[in-house]
Amino acid sequence: MTKPLFHTRTESALNNYLKRPTHGLILSGPEGTGKYFTALWLAQQLKASSHTIEALDDKNTITIEQIRELYNLTRTGIKMVVIIKEANTMGVEAQNAFLKLLEEPPQNTYFILTAPSAENLLATIKSRTHNITLHNPPKGLLSEHINQVHPNLDQKEVDSLIQTTQGKVGALNTLLESPEALEAHHENVAEAKKFYSGDKYSRHKICIEHNFEKEWLHKLLELLSIIIQALLKNSTENPTALKRLNKQADFIEQTITNITKVPGNPKIHLARLIEVL
């Protein structure tokens, strides 16, 4: 297994963990930072087998039954790393059930939880685990990595990939490892730019072509936010443009919040975006 690409602070923290591994570790960071891949790599460094727990396809949460299954699995004495993927999807009951495992950790068992933030978990779990945040590697290191994998890309394409993945190494590697995913990403970026610069009719047409599909909509909003942030960096000397871009950035952020947290038809919020943007 190839060693993941780490920020120096992250790598130092992981090396310290491997010198004295604890029974409980939380790997935290936004989606796309490579938390799960890092957990698998740590299992390899510990020379242990790995077992992953994650939300079932037909559910949005990790159930208490899934956690209880670990009671027998971890009593074999075999050296094992149990990875609880997106541990923030555990309900309170499941977290309390898991807490019992942490309070009396089985021999030769290491628990690695991934989550956007340690704050997403019960305080009693946080107090019994070590937390390592995965920081994005610096742009220079990412650029070098991309050039090694895809030496035919020019610097403009490399910079665009880093910018549109927000420097998240997990998201970046997903694209670099799949020509189809990389091509789809390029198409998504081009479409987001077209949406941003287009008129109301062309924006509405794009939405209809995708049938207002929710996953596509989230990707569109994420890319629009990245495009505007990039424009903000180049508009510091133009107060009028700066004010307009800040207003657009705030509106997109509010649209993301509305679509993800407010019940109702997302088409309503998108229709406002088509009009206001």
Beta strands, then each sheet from edge to edge (+ up, - down):
strand 1: 24-28
strand 2: 49-53
strand 3: 80-84
strand 4: 109-115
strand 5: 130-133
sheet 1: 2+ 3+ 4+ 1+ 5+
end
